[in-house]
Amino acid sequence: MPTANTRRKTKKKPARSGWRTARTSDRHELYEGSVQEPSAEIAFIERAFRERNGRLPEVVREDFCGTGFASCEWVKHRAGNRAVGIDLCAKTMAWGRKRHWDKLSAEQRGRMKYVKGNVLSTRTEPADVLVALNFSYFIFKKRAELVKYFKAAFSNLKPGGVFVLDSYGGYESFSVTKEERDLDGFTYIWDTEKYNPVNGDVLNHIHFRFPDGTEIRKAFTYDWRLWTLAEIQEALEDAGFVRPAVYWEGTVKKTGEGNGIYRKKTVGEACAGWIAYLSAEKPR
Ligand SMILES: C[S@@+](CC[C@H](N)C(=O)[O-])C[C@H]1O[C@@H](n2cnc3c(N)ncnc32)[C@H](O)[C@@H]1O
């Protein structure tokens, strides 16, 4: 998504011979190929939980699951794993079910379910880890709404459970910018159309462009509040979580780019664009 995702999520891949066009492409497939990397997310989920509990988690709740890509990968990852994905959008989940869930074995399908619902009010089996990724909780623009969501996340975790989130920022994210990345036969464009410094509102779009010049404009639009890490950590504590932590990405010395390795830090670099993971714990 933003600059930071460029650093974390996708290595630049060589464009193939231009077989994609706007007409032949599917926006969900392009989205997944641009900004999702379940293997990295799964590695982080396991690490964040193990650091606090000394064992691996089994039950994951994926809030704002969209296509449920990460949840389907979670049940494939280990035999005992279970997942539930929550999203408001039935159409997106139906796409994911066809694309990912239908391809699981019958046994794996029994361990992953989609739930159409609002993350604020949908109760599920208490999870070891609850994830809210790709900044989806930025949909909550007021502090009271953010804390309400964090309280809901808290209530859907087991004691000792871990909440995993991500966040982005950096001085470029507070400006009107466009960032392009050439991926597998298409160009991904992250377009920050508006940022309002008075209230922190930010309006972002994802567009896709193809080698023949055709485009899918506004494939996805996000009307968000750009929360800072300090605000997020304070809101997590207000919701009852303890030990909120930020995992900051290391840097490749030669290029200054992110190296994909995240470590717990209390001091970050005031760079142009970054993304970070956060974790917080529900007390036992
Ligand atoms: C940015 S996408 C994230 C998709 C996926 N989690 C990812 O990592 O790429 C945000 C998703 O949140 C869903 N959504 C927005 N508000 C929601 C709410 N209150 N409850 C459940 N889902 C919500 C949207 O339907 C959309 O699929």
The ligand as a Tripos MOL2 file, in Angstrom:
@<TRIPOS>MOLECULE
LIG
   27    29     1     0     0
SMALL
NO_CHARGES

@<TRIPOS>ATOM
      1 C1         -7.5690   -2.7350    3.6190 C.3       1 LIG1
      2 S1         -8.6570   -4.1180    3.3990 S.3       1 LIG1
      3 C2         -7.6830   -5.3030    4.2320 C.3       1 LIG1
      4 C3         -7.6990   -6.6790    3.6480 C.3       1 LIG1
      5 C4         -6.6900   -7.6350    4.2760 C.3       1 LIG1
      6 N1         -6.8360   -7.7170    5.7200 N.3       1 LIG1
      7 C5         -5.2630   -7.2610    3.9650 C.2       1 LIG1
      8 O1         -4.3980   -7.4270    4.8220 O.co2     1 LIG1
      9 O2         -4.9420   -6.8320    2.8700 O.co2     1 LIG1
     10 C6         -9.9040   -3.6680    4.5400 C.3       1 LIG1
     11 C7        -11.0680   -4.6460    4.6770 C.3       1 LIG1
     12 O3        -11.7970   -4.2780    5.8620 O.3       1 LIG1
     13 C8        -13.1740   -4.5140    5.6540 C.3       1 LIG1
     14 N2        -13.8900   -3.7230    6.6880 N.ar      1 LIG1
     15 C9        -13.9610   -2.3690    6.8060 C.ar      1 LIG1
     16 N3        -14.6250   -2.0400    7.9360 N.ar      1 LIG1
     17 C10       -14.9530   -3.2000    8.5620 C.ar      1 LIG1
     18 C11       -15.6260   -3.5100    9.7890 C.ar      1 LIG1
     19 N4        -16.0800   -2.5530   10.6000 N.pl3     1 LIG1
     20 N5        -15.7790   -4.8160   10.1140 N.ar      1 LIG1
     21 C12       -15.3160   -5.7980    9.2970 C.ar      1 LIG1
     22 N6        -14.6610   -5.5570    8.1380 N.ar      1 LIG1
     23 C13       -14.4770   -4.2790    7.7720 C.ar      1 LIG1
     24 C14       -13.4070   -4.1290    4.2170 C.3       1 LIG1
     25 O4        -14.5680   -4.7750    3.7010 O.3       1 LIG1
     26 C15       -12.1080   -4.6200    3.5620 C.3       1 LIG1
     27 O5        -12.2610   -5.9220    3.0460 O.3       1 LIG1
@<TRIPOS>BOND
     1     1     2 1
     2     2     3 1
     3     2    10 1
     4     3     4 1
     5     4     5 1
     6     5     6 1
     7     5     7 1
     8     7     8 2
     9     7     9 1
    10    10    11 1
    11    11    12 1
    12    11    26 1
    13    12    13 1
    14    13    14 1
    15    13    24 1
    16    14    15 ar
    17    14    23 ar
    18    15    16 ar
    19    16    17 ar
    20    17    18 ar
    21    17    23 ar
    22    18    19 1
    23    18    20 ar
    24    20    21 ar
    25    21    22 ar
    26    22    23 ar
    27    24    25 1
    28    24    26 1
    29    26    27 1
@<TRIPOS>SUBSTRUCTURE
     1 LIG1         1 GROUP 0 **** ****
